[in-house]
Structures are given as structure tokens and as C-alpha cells.
Amino acid sequence: MLHARLIELEKQFKFSPLTQLFSSLLEQNQVELWIKRDDLIHPVISGNKWRKLKYTLDHALKINAHTFVSMGGTYSNHLHALAFIGKQLGIKTVAYIRGEQAKVLNPTLQDIQNWGMELRFISRSDYRLLRQYKGHDKLPDRFSVDLQEGYYWLPEGGATTLALKGVGEIIFEIEKELDFDILAVPCGTGTTLAGLIETETKNSFFLGFSALKGAGFLINDVNNLLTNKRKSTTHWDIQLDYHFGGFAKRNDDLLLFIKGFENEHQIELEPVYSGKMFFGLFDLIEQGFFKPGQKIVAIHTGGLQGNR
Ligand SMILES: *Cc1c(COP(=O)(O)O)cnc(C)c1O
């Protein structure tokens, strides 16, 4: 059973609706496109970050962790969610942040600091080093404070095996409402995609959209998170070409697309993840990538705080 403090915290969350989108493009290509609104589950916590953190933090609380330690970039939705959750739970939080501290903190870091997270800015090389540490109780000696009892390490983006179970709950919710053929999701670390693949019980196809450039390694990373029976890539793939120059990079095409989408559907996107996924998805639909009659579900993973 989930730790009592997380059951209490979960009362703040709303069920995310599944709604169908309509447009002439979809009609012409005879595909159905649905959107799972995980951007609406909480006013502060980004959708997939809660899903990923839920069972990792459950483990942390059950082994009596008193401090969560993690890492991220200066606009990290993961740290933003973790800092807020830490405050709600009364658990101390510490973050290693890539790069030097700017004179004025951006709105993401400002929030994080207001919620009591301790910020430690580190060099890019140290950041790369920390990236390799995935276990909750292991860090390089130099970061040894975090090896003391009660400190719990969460890797970048909350990419743990325990994250898969929480993400899988999205599948249960969707399957109750719709018999879908394709599920689309944006990818950073690929953990969300892995959780979806791992949980699904029918014969659906999963399509990730990488937010990063040159992210061929994601196939391997996702495979490493999956248990054996799910490793076969006949059930999933990752689109690697809709990165727009790299992580958090954007251009006018992307921004125009997002504006058009928002006007047409009254749903806010952001350019780092959901904007790129929908751009890619619409491009593939236009190319006839999907068969007529197929039902596609795209997951809106949230992250709108980064738009500020
Ligand atoms: C972190 C994040 C992702 C990427 O999730 P991964 O599990 O790392 O692939 C996608 N969308 C949003 C909004 C995010 O904040």
C-alpha cells in the first residue's frame, strides 16, 4: 500500500480527462486523435513528473528518508515537482543544478527555492558525472553528504525502475475509456515511454518523440528499463527527427505550429516536449504514416510552468 503521506498528497490530484481532437487534417486522413490531459492533474506539479515520482518517493518514505537529493537543468520540471512535493510532505530537498548561478533566478528556480529546496550549482563535467548514478544510495565521494543515512538520491528526470509503475497507471486509465491503436508520448529520458510500454496489455503500438538531438541512445535506455518480455521493438519506436536543433531549442515553424494548435483546440502546449510531439504527430499523419481508422492517443505530459 502507498505510504499514508502520499495517499494524503494524492488527494490534491484530479483525474486527467481523455478528449478527442477534431480537425480537417484528421478527417482527411481518417484517423482519430485523442489527448490524455495529464497537464491538468495538478495546478503545480507537471503531469508525468508526479506519475514518475509516486512509487520512487513511496520507497524513499518507507525506508525513512528525510532528504530527497536530485539533479536537473535550470528549467527542470522534475526539480520543480520534487521541490513542491518535498514541501508538501515536510521532507528536505537538495538539487544539483547544471551550470553557474545567474544573478537573477529564473521563475522555475525561484519557485524551487521558495519551496525550500537547497540549490547547489555544479560544473557541466560534474553534472555529467552525476548522471551516471542511478541507485538511490550511491554518489561519488565528493558529494558524500548525500551518502549519509536518510538521504535519498533520485537520478535526472526521476528515471528509476520504480517510476514505471506510476506511469503505468496512465495506461489503466486510458484503457478503461478507449480501445486505442497507437499511443504517442514525448521523450526526455524515455522513462515515461518505458512505463507505458511495460504496463500495456493489448497489442498497441507506442511512439516516442525525442525532445533531444542525436538521441539514438534512447532506444537502449528504454530497453534497459523494460523487463525482458517487453524489449521487442516491434511494439514501439522513437521518432528522432523532431528535435528542432536540440533540447529546449525551437524555431519559428515550431512556435507557429504551437500557436495554431492552441487557437484551434484551446489547449496550451510548450515548445520543449508537447509542442514537438504534436508537430511530429501531425507531420506523420499528413504523410499517411497511420492507417485509416486508427485511434491515436497523445499524452500531454504537462510542463507548462516552463512557459513563463
Ligand atoms: C520530463 C518531461 C518529459 C519527458 O519524460 P521522460 O520520462 O524523461 O521521457 C516529457 N514532458 C514533460 C512535460 C516533461 O516535463
The ligand as a MOL file (V3000), in Angstrom:
LIG
                    3D

  0  0  0     0  0            999 V3000
M  V30 BEGIN CTAB
M  V30 COUNTS 15 15 0 0 0
M  V30 BEGIN ATOM
M  V30 1 C 10.1830 15.3860 -18.1510 0
M  V30 2 C 9.1750 15.5960 -19.1730 0
M  V30 3 C 9.0370 14.7250 -20.2630 0
M  V30 4 C 9.9810 13.6090 -20.5200 0
M  V30 5 O 9.7470 12.4860 -19.7220 0
M  V30 6 P 10.7820 11.2840 -19.7140 0
M  V30 7 O 10.1550 10.2870 -18.8250 0
M  V30 8 O 12.0610 11.8110 -19.1470 0
M  V30 9 O 10.9620 10.8080 -21.0960 0
M  V30 10 C 8.0090 14.9590 -21.1500 0
M  V30 11 N 7.1760 16.0010 -20.9920 0
M  V30 12 C 7.2850 16.8580 -19.9700 0
M  V30 13 C 6.3510 17.9970 -19.8790 0
M  V30 14 C 8.2820 16.6960 -19.0270 0
M  V30 15 O 8.3890 17.5670 -18.0200 0
M  V30 END ATOM
M  V30 BEGIN BOND
M  V30 1 1 1 2
M  V30 2 1 2 3
M  V30 3 2 2 14
M  V30 4 1 3 4
M  V30 5 2 3 10
M  V30 6 1 4 5
M  V30 7 1 5 6
M  V30 8 2 6 7
M  V30 9 1 6 8
M  V30 10 1 6 9
M  V30 11 1 10 11
M  V30 12 2 11 12
M  V30 13 1 12 13
M  V30 14 1 12 14
M  V30 15 1 14 15
M  V30 END BOND
M  V30 END CTAB
M  END
